[in-house]
Amino acid sequence: MAEPHDVQLTHDDLQLAFDLAPVGLCVSRSRVIQRCNEAFAAMFGYHAHELAGRTLASLYPSEQEGQRIGEQAYPVLRAEGCYSDERIMRHRNGTLFWCHVSGRSLDRDNPYACAVWMFEDISKRRPVTADLTAREREIAKFLSLGETSKEIARHLAISPRTVEAHRARLMRKLQVRTHTEMIARLVGLC
């Protein structure tokens, strides 16, 4: 039996690992999909060849949300080389779903020149339970991370009062009475 350090991975082995990974994998250049595996494509309701050349932003509930998340991730990718979050994405049929996304840039100085992304559909544990606006989805994302209204306001360059107004609407839409219930609903605990 060969020692582990003696095993040579071939190009075919690496291709097979990419193609058969149980999570969505994507290689992007300038936030345009170059290549993705079938798990990635199926998550969004496409075949892999249909996504080549499409922008990642086109897979968000709106192009503007895709742009905003790109702007939020950019400084983190520059500083750390990696970025990860949970966000709402859009299936080809229009349904929305929560997704865990992690990415790594090949060049910190130009993070979007080439990056590798992993997308995992987490809708079974964190379903979308209400029809939210783009801004409410942004605020929900930060609330589920435990951010305060002041912190969210800084991230989004809006006033804390505006965040509070959105929080109140979120509570009504989610039909909850307390902040704790709202967070539990947002993260899929109830």
N, C-alpha and C positions, 0 to 999 in steps of 0.2 A: 504494500500500500504506500502511496506517495505521501511524503510529508506535506503539511499544509503550505509551507513556503515554496514547495516545488510545483504547485499547481499554477498553470498559466491560463489566464482567461483570454479567450480569443475574441476578436471583434464580434463574431456570431454570438458568443455567450453574452457579451454586453448588450447586444441588440435584443436578444431574447429576454434578458432581465428588464430592459426598458419596455418592451412590447407587452410583457406578461405581468408587470407589476400590478399588485392589487389596488393601487391608488392611481389617480390621474397624474401623469407626468407630461411636462411641456417644456420645450426649449423656445425661448423668445429672443428676438433681436429688435431693439427699439420698441418694445412692447407689442410686437407683431409675432404671432405664432409661426414658428418655422417647422416644428414637428411636435406631434403629441402621440401618446399611446391611445389604444382603444378605450381604456378605462376613463381617461380624460374626456374623450369625445362622447362616449356613452352618457357620462354624467350630465352633459349639456344637450343630449339628444341628437348628436351628429355622428358621422363616420369621420375617422381621423383625417382623411384626405380633404374633407369639406372645410376643415378649420385652418389648414395651411394658408398663410397669407392674411388671415383675419386678425384684427386687433384684439388684445385681451379685453380692452374696454367694451367691446361689443358683447361680451358675455355677462356684463353687469346689468342690474335692473334698468340703468340708464347710462349713456355714454359719459354724462357729467360725473356720475358716481365713480365710474372707472377712472376718469381723469383725476378726481379728488383723491382716491386711494393711491394712485400712482404718485401724486404730489406728497402724500403723507409718508409713503414708503421710501421715497428717494433719499432723504437725509439719513434714514436708518441704514439703508443699503450702503451709502457712502461711508458711514462711520463704522459699521460692523460687518458689512459684506453679506449679511443675512437679514431676512425679514419674515415675520410670521404674524398672522392674525386670524380671526374668524370674521366672516363677512357674509352678506346675503348675495347670492348670484342668481342668474336667470337661465332657466332651461329654454330650449328652442320653442317649446309650446307656451311659453310665457309664465309658467309657474316659478315661484321663487323658492330658494332653498338655502339653508345655512351651509357654509363650506369653511373648512380649515385650510388655510393656504400658508405654505412656507416656500421661500425662495432664496436662491443664492446667486450673487452676481459674480461673473468671472473677472470683472475689473471694477474695483471700488471707485476709481476716479471717474468712470463712466458706467454707472451701475446698470443702465438699461441697454447698453451695447449688446450684451449677451447675458442671459440669465436662465437658470433652470428652476422650474417651479413644480411643487407637489400640491395637488388639490385633493381634498378628501371630503366627500359628501357626509355631513354630520346631521342631516335632517331627521334621522331616526331618533336621535337623542335630543335634538334641538329643532323642533319643527317651527316653521313660520306660522304664527297663530293669529295674526291680524294683518290687515291691509295697511301698511305704513307708507308714509311719504319718504322721499329720498333723505330728507333732513332727519326725520324720525328714525330711519334705519341707521344713520350715522350716529345719532345720539344713543340709540339702543346698543350699538356696538361698544361705545365707550362706557356706558352704564354697566354693561355685562362684565367689563374689565375692572369694575370697582372705582371708576373715575368720579370725582365730585363735579358738581355743576361748574365751579370755577375752572377746574382743569379742562373740562370739555369745552368751555367757552374759549379758553386759550388755544386749544387744538384747532378749533373751528373758526377762530377770529370773529366770535359773536359775543354778545353780552351774557352774563350769567342769568339775567332775567329771561332772556330768550330761551336759554336752555331749560329753565324752570317751566316756562310755558309749554315747551315740547314735552317735558316730562309729564306734566299734567294731562296733556292729550294722550300720551302713551298709556297712562294709567287708565283713562276712560276707554280707550280702544281695547286694551287687554283685559278690561273688566276686573281690575284689582283695586284694593283699598289702601294697601301700604306699599312703601318703597321695596320692602323685602319680598312681598308677593310679586311685584313687578319684575325684580331681578330674577326670581325663581322661574317665572314664566319666560323671560327672555333667554335664560340659559337652558331651558327645557326641563327643569326639575318638576314642573307641574303643568 
